[in-house]
């Protein structure tokens, strides 16, 4: 009996030590940011796109089908996901405000993980570089942020011209205008602005290796970084940002060859909705800045909203977007295969997200910069050890990522965060942790219009609530922000779209008597949201 007792004590001790080691063994995090990626993916139901690697990730993770960004432009939405706070807290509503100028002590997600024993490292576009310091937010990283090492570009191609292009013609033109700019005595910023004003095509299809472009080079460098991280006895938070499918739509020829341009679909509804709110639209200023666009639209009859492109240019751009998505997917594949080969997958949380959607001609719009569905709905997939794959239609938004990762990693969730953990949804896709997601976008009105309304400012902000069926948007004037008391006098316009009956947003039913009860209910939800944001910011 004594021997049996000793053996039992021994095995109980071993089991206790094993449990303790498991509890202390924190999961790694691979955080994959993708620029301008809408849910145009095989796993999200598109039958033409070729995205085998992201589809493979979706099969082992939770795919959030109703995920929305906080603001459909890079800087603000990235500041929100990285801090778990909405734009009215970060005060980043544009591409020039630096996050820590507004909130010097703001806590970021990698910063919090670093405080909990993680090595935090990053490469590529994770934050928008215009909205953080030159070190890509130094407090976030325990290792200085990586820049793309030249050795990862193919020797025969070298670095892409202007960071984007590899065609011989574009490179020669860029070199020509750089020499002209230098002769004019321009400084570096002036020089760059001068060159891109002369040569900046929207697309490029050349037969080059994947690593001839920055995403391919960064994928190879990331592979080596993961190998180094494997060798260290420390959990890691590794953020990798890919720039495609952001404009310009450049990708190696083999990705263009995956698609028959004539079979790719054009936007089905290229008009304003009936009862449209004019301030909901923009003139696609981003794409107008590319040098092959002005001469095209000069000879194309323009509608009074958006930007009207001829059919052949629409098809070329859509083809380019598809090619760029497939190219990016291949780079994601390098990361996933590397995790597998290193034996890291089983203890790594993988998060893949697109920072906002992208208009591909719907409502005569291109780019993002709106509160419409195509700009605000985004893909998000989270794969976590011990959680079964699933697909959920429950509402989620980017401010939820910070608390969700803390919850998955079993570290404290900061109490001040705007988001909610989605772990309960990951474990049961039918669960809801919130009824709706909130997006917003700023606009401005003419001084005369503001004066007529009695406003001292021309600034507008559109706040948009999206639940499972409807989108309700209020446009508020006089620089209103959600942390201020609501006033009916500041309400400029209202939108309501019923996606069950009208998935293409062809009719704004905000003032339709049939939808009076829905409008009232959703307005009350909006007012409750505003009330929840009334705090010292």
C-alpha positions as CSV (number, residue, x, y, z in Angstrom):
1,X,0.0,0.0,0.0
2,X,2.9,2.4,0.9
3,X,4.4,1.8,-2.6
4,X,1.0,2.5,-4.3
5,X,0.6,5.7,-2.3
6,X,4.1,6.9,-3.3
7,X,3.4,6.2,-6.9
8,X,0.0,8.0,-6.8
9,X,1.6,11.0,-5.1
10,X,4.3,11.0,-7.8
11,X,1.8,11.0,-10.7
12,X,-0.3,13.6,-9.0
13,X,2.7,15.8,-8.6
14,X,3.7,15.3,-12.2
15,X,0.1,16.1,-13.3
16,X,0.1,19.3,-11.1
17,X,3.4,20.5,-12.6
18,X,2.1,19.7,-16.1
19,X,-1.1,21.7,-15.5
20,X,1.0,24.6,-14.0
21,X,3.3,24.6,-17.0
22,X,0.3,24.6,-19.4
23,X,-1.3,27.5,-17.5
24,X,1.9,29.5,-17.8
25,X,2.3,28.7,-21.5
26,X,0.8,31.7,-23.1
27,X,-0.4,31.5,-26.7
28,X,1.4,33.4,-29.4
29,X,-0.5,35.9,-31.6
30,X,-0.1,36.4,-35.3
31,X,-1.9,39.6,-36.2
32,X,-2.4,40.0,-40.0
33,X,-3.6,43.4,-41.2
34,X,-4.7,43.8,-44.8
35,X,-5.2,47.1,-46.5
36,X,-8.5,47.8,-48.3
37,X,-9.7,44.2,-48.2
38,X,-13.5,43.8,-48.5
39,X,-15.1,40.4,-47.9
40,X,-14.4,39.4,-51.5
41,X,-13.0,36.0,-50.5
42,X,-14.0,32.4,-51.3
43,X,-14.8,31.7,-47.6
44,X,-17.2,34.7,-47.6
45,X,-19.1,33.3,-50.6
46,X,-17.5,34.8,-53.7
47,X,-17.3,32.1,-56.3
48,X,-14.8,33.8,-58.6
49,X,-12.0,35.0,-56.3
50,X,-9.0,32.7,-55.8
51,X,-8.1,32.8,-52.1
52,X,-7.1,29.3,-51.0
53,X,-4.9,30.3,-48.1
54,X,-7.4,32.6,-46.4
55,X,-10.1,30.0,-47.1
56,X,-7.9,27.4,-45.3
57,X,-7.6,29.7,-42.3
58,X,-11.4,30.2,-42.2
59,X,-11.8,26.5,-42.0
60,X,-9.9,26.3,-38.7
61,X,-11.1,29.5,-37.2
62,X,-14.2,31.7,-36.5
63,X,-15.3,33.7,-39.5
64,X,-17.2,36.8,-38.6
65,X,-19.7,37.5,-41.4
66,X,-21.1,40.7,-39.8
67,X,-18.0,42.6,-38.9
68,X,-17.7,46.4,-39.4
69,X,-14.9,48.9,-39.2
70,X,-15.1,52.1,-37.1
71,X,-14.3,54.5,-39.9
72,X,-13.8,53.5,-43.5
73,X,-10.3,55.0,-44.0
74,X,-6.9,53.6,-42.9
75,X,-5.7,55.9,-40.1
76,X,-8.8,56.1,-37.9
77,X,-9.9,52.5,-38.3
78,X,-6.4,51.2,-37.5
79,X,-6.1,53.5,-34.5
80,X,-9.4,52.0,-33.3
81,X,-8.5,48.4,-33.7
82,X,-5.1,48.9,-32.1
83,X,-6.5,50.7,-29.0
84,X,-10.0,49.2,-28.7
85,X,-11.3,52.7,-28.7
86,X,-13.7,54.5,-31.1
87,X,-12.5,57.5,-33.3
88,X,-14.2,60.0,-31.0
89,X,-11.9,58.8,-28.2
90,X,-8.7,58.5,-30.3
91,X,-9.5,61.8,-32.0
92,X,-8.1,60.3,-35.2
93,X,-10.6,61.1,-37.9
94,X,-8.2,61.7,-40.8
95,X,-4.8,60.8,-42.3
96,X,-2.7,63.5,-40.6
97,X,-3.6,63.5,-36.9
98,X,-1.1,61.6,-34.8
99,X,-2.7,59.4,-32.2
100,X,-0.4,60.2,-29.3
101,X,-0.5,63.9,-30.0
102,X,-4.2,63.7,-29.0
103,X,-3.8,60.9,-26.4
104,X,-0.2,60.7,-25.2
105,X,-0.9,57.9,-22.7
106,X,-3.3,55.9,-24.8
107,X,-2.9,52.1,-24.3
108,X,-2.4,50.0,-27.4
109,X,-3.0,46.3,-27.8
110,X,0.7,45.3,-28.3
111,X,1.7,47.6,-25.5
112,X,-0.7,45.8,-23.2
113,X,0.6,42.4,-24.3
114,X,4.2,43.6,-23.8
115,X,3.3,44.5,-20.2
116,X,2.1,40.9,-19.8
117,X,5.3,39.2,-20.9
118,X,5.0,39.2,-24.7
119,X,7.6,40.1,-27.2
120,X,5.8,42.5,-29.6
121,X,7.1,43.0,-33.1
122,X,5.8,44.3,-36.4
123,X,6.4,44.8,-40.1
124,X,4.5,46.3,-42.9
125,X,1.4,48.5,-42.6
126,X,-0.2,47.9,-39.3
127,X,-0.8,51.4,-38.1
128,X,-1.2,54.0,-40.7
129,X,2.3,55.6,-40.6
130,X,0.8,59.1,-41.0
131,X,-1.0,58.7,-37.7
132,X,1.9,57.6,-35.4
133,X,5.5,58.5,-34.8
134,X,8.4,57.7,-37.0
135,X,9.0,54.4,-35.1
136,X,5.5,53.2,-36.0
137,X,4.4,53.9,-32.4
138,X,7.5,53.1,-30.4
139,X,5.6,52.2,-27.1
140,X,3.8,49.3,-28.9
141,X,6.9,47.3,-29.7
142,X,9.5,45.6,-27.6
143,X,11.7,45.3,-30.7
144,X,12.2,48.2,-33.1
145,X,9.7,48.1,-35.9
146,X,11.1,46.3,-39.0
147,X,11.6,48.0,-42.3
148,X,11.8,46.0,-45.5
149,X,15.3,44.7,-45.9
150,X,16.7,45.1,-49.4
151,X,18.0,41.5,-49.4
152,X,14.4,40.2,-49.7
153,X,13.9,41.9,-53.1
154,X,15.1,40.0,-56.1
155,X,18.4,41.3,-57.3
156,X,17.3,41.5,-60.9
157,X,14.4,43.8,-60.0
158,X,15.5,45.7,-57.0
159,X,13.1,47.9,-54.9
160,X,9.9,49.0,-56.7
161,X,9.8,52.5,-57.9
162,X,7.9,54.9,-55.6
163,X,7.5,51.8,-53.4
164,X,4.9,50.4,-55.8
165,X,5.9,49.8,-59.4
166,X,8.2,47.4,-61.2
167,X,7.4,48.0,-64.9
168,X,10.4,49.3,-66.9
169,X,8.4,52.2,-68.4
170,X,7.1,53.4,-65.0
171,X,10.6,53.1,-63.4
172,X,12.1,55.1,-66.2
173,X,9.5,57.9,-65.9
174,X,9.9,58.0,-62.2
175,X,13.6,58.4,-62.5
176,X,13.2,61.1,-65.1
177,X,10.8,63.2,-62.9
178,X,13.0,62.6,-59.8
179,X,15.9,64.2,-61.7
180,X,13.7,67.1,-62.7
181,X,12.5,67.6,-59.2
182,X,16.0,67.5,-57.8
183,X,17.0,70.1,-60.4
184,X,14.2,72.3,-59.0
185,X,15.7,72.0,-55.5
186,X,12.7,70.2,-54.1
187,X,12.9,68.7,-50.6
188,X,12.1,65.0,-50.1
189,X,8.3,65.4,-49.5
190,X,8.0,68.0,-52.4
191,X,10.0,65.6,-54.6
192,X,7.8,62.7,-53.9
193,X,4.6,64.7,-54.5
194,X,6.0,66.0,-57.8
195,X,6.9,62.6,-59.1
196,X,3.6,60.9,-58.2
197,X,1.8,63.9,-59.8
198,X,3.5,62.9,-63.1
199,X,3.6,59.1,-62.9
200,X,1.1,57.1,-60.8
201,X,-0.9,54.5,-62.8
202,X,-3.8,52.7,-61.1
203,X,-2.7,49.2,-62.3
204,X,0.4,47.3,-63.2
205,X,0.7,43.8,-64.7
206,X,4.3,42.6,-65.2
207,X,5.9,39.2,-65.1
208,X,8.0,39.4,-61.9
209,X,8.4,37.3,-58.8
210,X,6.2,37.9,-55.8
211,X,9.0,39.5,-53.8
212,X,9.5,42.2,-56.4
213,X,6.8,44.0,-54.6
214,X,6.9,45.1,-50.9
215,X,4.3,42.6,-49.7
216,X,6.2,39.6,-51.1
217,X,9.5,40.9,-49.7
218,X,7.8,41.4,-46.3
219,X,6.3,37.9,-46.4
220,X,9.8,36.4,-46.8
221,X,11.2,38.6,-44.1
222,X,8.3,37.7,-41.8
223,X,9.1,34.0,-42.4
224,X,12.6,34.6,-41.0
225,X,11.3,36.6,-38.1
226,X,9.0,33.8,-37.2
227,X,11.9,31.4,-37.3
228,X,13.8,33.6,-34.8
229,X,10.7,33.9,-32.6
230,X,10.4,30.2,-32.5
231,X,13.9,30.0,-31.0
232,X,13.1,32.3,-28.1
233,X,11.4,31.2,-24.9
234,X,8.9,34.0,-24.9
235,X,5.3,34.3,-26.2
236,X,5.0,36.7,-29.1
237,X,2.6,39.2,-30.6
238,X,3.8,39.5,-34.2
239,X,1.9,42.0,-36.5
240,X,2.3,41.8,-40.2
241,X,0.6,44.3,-42.5
242,X,0.0,43.7,-46.2
243,X,-0.7,46.7,-48.5
244,X,-2.5,45.0,-51.3
245,X,-5.2,45.2,-52.5
246,X,-4.9,48.9,-51.8
247,X,-4.4,51.1,-54.9
248,X,-2.4,50.9,-57.2
249,X,-3.6,47.4,-58.2
250,X,-0.2,45.9,-58.9
251,X,0.5,42.2,-58.8
252,X,2.7,39.7,-60.7
253,X,1.2,38.7,-64.0
254,X,0.4,35.1,-62.8
255,X,-2.3,36.5,-60.5
256,X,-3.9,38.6,-63.3
257,X,-3.9,35.4,-65.4
258,X,-6.2,33.7,-62.8
259,X,-9.1,35.7,-64.1
260,X,-11.0,36.2,-67.3
261,X,-11.8,40.0,-67.3
262,X,-14.9,39.7,-69.3
263,X,-16.4,37.3,-66.8
264,X,-15.8,39.5,-63.7
265,X,-19.0,41.3,-62.5
266,X,-19.6,45.0,-62.7
267,X,-21.5,46.7,-59.8
268,X,-25.2,46.0,-60.2
269,X,-26.4,49.3,-59.0
270,X,-24.4,52.4,-60.0
271,X,-26.9,55.1,-59.1
272,X,-27.9,57.0,-56.0
273,X,-30.5,55.4,-53.8
274,X,-34.1,56.8,-54.1
275,X,-34.4,59.6,-51.4
276,X,-30.6,59.7,-51.2
277,X,-28.8,61.9,-48.7
278,X,-26.2,63.9,-50.8
279,X,-23.7,64.2,-48.1
280,X,-23.4,60.4,-47.8
281,X,-21.5,60.5,-51.1
282,X,-18.0,61.6,-52.1
283,X,-16.2,62.3,-55.4
284,X,-13.6,59.5,-55.2
285,X,-10.8,61.9,-54.6
286,X,-8.3,59.1,-53.9
287,X,-8.6,57.4,-57.3
288,X,-8.7,60.8,-59.1
289,X,-5.2,61.4,-57.9
290,X,-3.8,58.6,-60.1
291,X,-2.4,59.9,-63.3
292,X,-4.3,57.6,-65.7
293,X,-7.7,58.8,-64.4
294,X,-8.1,62.5,-65.4
295,X,-7.8,61.9,-69.1
296,X,-10.3,59.1,-68.9
297,X,-13.0,61.0,-67.1
298,X,-12.5,64.1,-69.3
299,X,-14.0,62.1,-72.2
300,X,-16.7,60.4,-70.0
301,X,-20.0,62.0,-69.2
302,X,-20.0,62.5,-65.4
303,X,-22.9,62.0,-63.1
304,X,-23.4,64.7,-60.4
305,X,-22.1,62.3,-57.7
306,X,-19.2,59.9,-57.4
307,X,-16.9,59.3,-60.4
308,X,-18.2,57.9,-63.7
309,X,-15.7,55.5,-65.3
310,X,-16.1,53.9,-68.7
311,X,-16.9,50.2,-68.7
312,X,-13.5,49.1,-69.9
313,X,-11.8,51.0,-67.1
314,X,-14.2,49.6,-64.5
315,X,-13.4,46.1,-65.7
316,X,-9.6,46.8,-65.6
317,X,-9.9,48.1,-62.0
318,X,-12.0,45.2,-60.9
319,X,-9.6,42.7,-62.6
320,X,-6.7,44.5,-60.8
321,X,-8.5,44.3,-57.4
322,X,-9.1,40.5,-57.8
323,X,-5.4,40.0,-58.9
324,X,-4.2,42.0,-55.9
325,X,-6.3,40.0,-53.5
326,X,-5.0,36.7,-54.9
327,X,-1.4,38.0,-54.7
328,X,-2.0,39.0,-51.1
329,X,-3.5,35.7,-50.3
330,X,-0.4,33.9,-51.5
331,X,1.7,36.0,-49.0
332,X,-0.7,35.0,-46.2
333,X,-0.1,31.5,-47.2
334,X,3.7,31.9,-46.6
335,X,2.9,32.9,-43.0
336,X,0.5,30.1,-42.4
337,X,2.9,27.5,-43.9
338,X,5.7,28.8,-41.8
339,X,3.7,28.5,-38.6
340,X,2.8,24.9,-39.6
341,X,6.4,23.9,-40.4
342,X,7.7,25.4,-37.2
343,X,5.1,23.6,-35.1
344,X,3.7,26.9,-33.9
345,X,0.1,26.7,-35.2
346,X,-1.3,24.7,-32.3
347,X,-0.3,27.4,-29.8
348,X,-0.9,30.5,-31.9
349,X,-3.9,32.7,-32.1
350,X,-4.2,34.0,-35.7
351,X,-6.2,37.2,-36.5
352,X,-6.8,38.3,-40.1
353,X,-8.6,41.5,-40.8
354,X,-9.2,44.0,-43.6
355,X,-9.1,47.5,-42.4
356,X,-12.3,48.5,-44.3
357,X,-14.2,47.7,-47.4
358,X,-13.9,49.2,-50.9
359,X,-16.4,50.5,-53.4
360,X,-16.0,48.9,-56.8
361,X,-18.5,51.1,-58.7
362,X,-21.6,50.6,-56.6
363,X,-23.5,54.0,-56.2
364,X,-20.9,55.3,-58.8
365,X,-18.4,55.2,-56.0
366,X,-14.8,53.9,-56.0
367,X,-12.5,53.7,-53.0
368,X,-13.9,53.7,-49.4
369,X,-14.7,56.9,-47.4
370,X,-18.4,56.3,-46.8
371,X,-20.9,54.7,-44.3
372,X,-22.4,52.4,-47.0
373,X,-22.1,48.7,-46.7
374,X,-19.4,48.2,-49.3
375,X,-17.1,50.6,-47.4
376,X,-17.8,49.5,-43.8
377,X,-18.2,45.7,-43.9
378,X,-14.9,44.0,-43.5
379,X,-13.6,40.4,-43.2
380,X,-12.3,39.2,-39.9
381,X,-11.2,35.6,-39.0
382,X,-9.8,34.5,-35.7
383,X,-8.3,31.1,-35.2
384,X,-7.6,30.1,-31.6
385,X,-6.2,27.0,-30.0
386,X,-9.0,24.8,-28.4
387,X,-11.9,26.6,-30.2
388,X,-13.7,24.7,-33.0
389,X,-14.2,26.3,-36.4
390,X,-17.4,28.2,-37.0
391,X,-19.2,30.9,-39.0
392,X,-21.2,33.6,-37.2
393,X,-23.6,36.3,-38.2
394,X,-23.4,38.0,-34.8
395,X,-22.5,41.6,-34.9
396,X,-18.8,42.5,-34.3
397,X,-16.6,45.5,-34.9
398,X,-12.9,46.3,-34.7
399,X,-13.0,47.7,-31.1
400,X,-13.9,44.1,-30.1
401,X,-10.5,42.7,-31.1
402,X,-8.4,44.0,-28.2
403,X,-10.7,42.5,-25.5
404,X,-11.1,39.3,-27.5
405,X,-7.4,38.7,-27.7
406,X,-6.9,39.4,-24.1
407,X,-9.7,37.0,-23.2
408,X,-8.2,34.3,-25.5
409,X,-4.7,34.8,-24.0
410,X,-6.1,34.8,-20.5
411,X,-4.7,38.2,-19.6
412,X,-6.6,41.1,-17.9
413,X,-8.9,43.0,-20.2
414,X,-8.4,46.8,-19.6
415,X,-11.7,48.1,-18.1
416,X,-11.8,51.3,-20.3
417,X,-12.1,49.6,-23.7
418,X,-15.0,50.4,-26.0
419,X,-15.3,46.9,-27.4
420,X,-16.5,43.6,-26.0
421,X,-14.9,40.2,-26.1
422,X,-16.2,37.9,-28.8
423,X,-14.9,34.7,-27.3
424,X,-18.4,33.6,-26.3
425,X,-19.4,34.0,-30.0
426,X,-16.4,32.0,-31.0
427,X,-17.5,29.1,-28.7
428,X,-21.1,29.4,-29.8
429,X,-21.7,31.2,-33.1
430,X,-25.4,31.7,-32.3
431,X,-24.6,33.9,-29.2
432,X,-24.7,37.7,-29.4
433,X,-22.6,40.0,-27.3
434,X,-23.9,43.1,-29.0
435,X,-26.9,44.1,-31.1
436,X,-25.2,46.3,-33.6
437,X,-21.9,47.7,-34.9
438,X,-21.2,51.5,-35.2
439,X,-19.3,53.2,-38.0
440,X,-18.8,56.9,-38.7
441,X,-17.5,59.2,-41.3
442,X,-16.8,63.0,-41.4
443,X,-18.0,65.3,-44.1
444,X,-18.3,69.1,-44.4
445,X,-21.0,71.4,-45.8
446,X,-20.8,74.8,-47.5
447,X,-20.4,77.9,-45.2
448,X,-23.7,79.3,-46.5
449,X,-25.6,76.2,-45.7
450,X,-24.0,76.0,-42.2
451,X,-24.9,79.7,-41.6
452,X,-28.5,79.1,-42.7
453,X,-28.8,76.3,-40.1
454,X,-27.2,78.5,-37.4
455,X,-24.1,76.4,-37.2
456,X,-20.7,78.0,-36.4
457,X,-18.8,75.2,-38.1
458,X,-19.1,73.4,-41.5
459,X,-18.1,70.0,-40.0
460,X,-20.5,67.1,-40.2
461,X,-20.2,63.6,-38.8
462,X,-22.3,60.6,-40.0
463,X,-22.9,57.9,-37.4
464,X,-24.2,54.6,-38.7
465,X,-25.7,51.7,-36.7
466,X,-25.7,48.3,-38.5
467,X,-27.7,45.4,-37.0
468,X,-28.6,42.1,-38.6
469,X,-31.2,43.7,-41.0
470,X,-30.9,47.5,-41.1
471,X,-28.5,50.3,-41.3
472,X,-29.5,53.6,-39.7
473,X,-27.4,56.7,-40.2
474,X,-27.7,60.2,-38.7
475,X,-25.7,63.1,-40.1
476,X,-24.9,65.6,-37.3
477,X,-23.8,69.1,-37.9
478,X,-21.7,71.8,-36.1
479,X,-18.8,69.4,-35.4
480,X,-21.0,67.1,-33.2
481,X,-19.2,64.2,-31.6
482,X,-20.7,61.2,-29.9
483,X,-19.4,62.2,-26.5
484,X,-21.5,65.4,-26.5
485,X,-25.2,65.7,-25.6
486,X,-27.4,65.0,-28.6
487,X,-29.5,67.9,-29.9
488,X,-32.2,67.5,-32.5
489,X,-31.2,70.9,-33.9
490,X,-27.9,69.4,-35.1
491,X,-29.6,66.5,-37.0
492,X,-29.1,67.3,-40.7
493,X,-30.2,64.1,-42.4
494,X,-31.2,60.5,-41.8
495,X,-30.8,57.3,-43.7
496,X,-32.3,53.8,-43.3
497,X,-31.6,50.8,-45.5
498,X,-33.4,47.4,-45.3
499,X,-30.8,44.8,-46.4
500,X,-33.3,41.9,-46.3
501,X,-35.4,43.6,-49.0
502,X,-32.9,45.9,-50.5
503,X,-29.3,44.5,-50.3
504,X,-28.0,47.0,-52.9
505,X,-29.2,50.1,-50.9
506,X,-31.4,51.3,-53.7
507,X,-33.9,53.1,-51.5
508,X,-33.5,55.2,-48.3
509,X,-36.6,54.4,-46.3
510,X,-35.9,56.6,-43.3
511,X,-39.0,58.7,-44.0
512,X,-41.2,55.9,-45.3
513,X,-44.3,55.5,-43.1
514,X,-44.0,51.7,-43.4
515,X,-40.7,52.0,-41.6
516,X,-41.7,54.5,-39.0
517,X,-41.5,52.1,-36.1
518,X,-38.1,50.8,-37.3
519,X,-36.7,54.3,-37.7
520,X,-38.0,55.3,-34.2
521,X,-36.5,52.1,-32.6
522,X,-33.1,52.6,-34.3
523,X,-33.0,56.3,-33.5
524,X,-33.5,55.3,-29.8
525,X,-30.6,52.8,-30.2
526,X,-28.5,55.6,-31.6
527,X,-29.4,58.0,-28.8
528,X,-28.5,55.3,-26.2
529,X,-25.2,54.8,-28.0
530,X,-24.5,58.5,-27.8
531,X,-25.4,58.5,-24.1
532,X,-23.0,55.7,-23.4
533,X,-20.2,57.8,-25.0
534,X,-20.8,60.8,-22.8
535,X,-17.7,60.7,-20.7
536,X,-14.6,62.8,-20.2
537,X,-12.5,62.3,-23.3
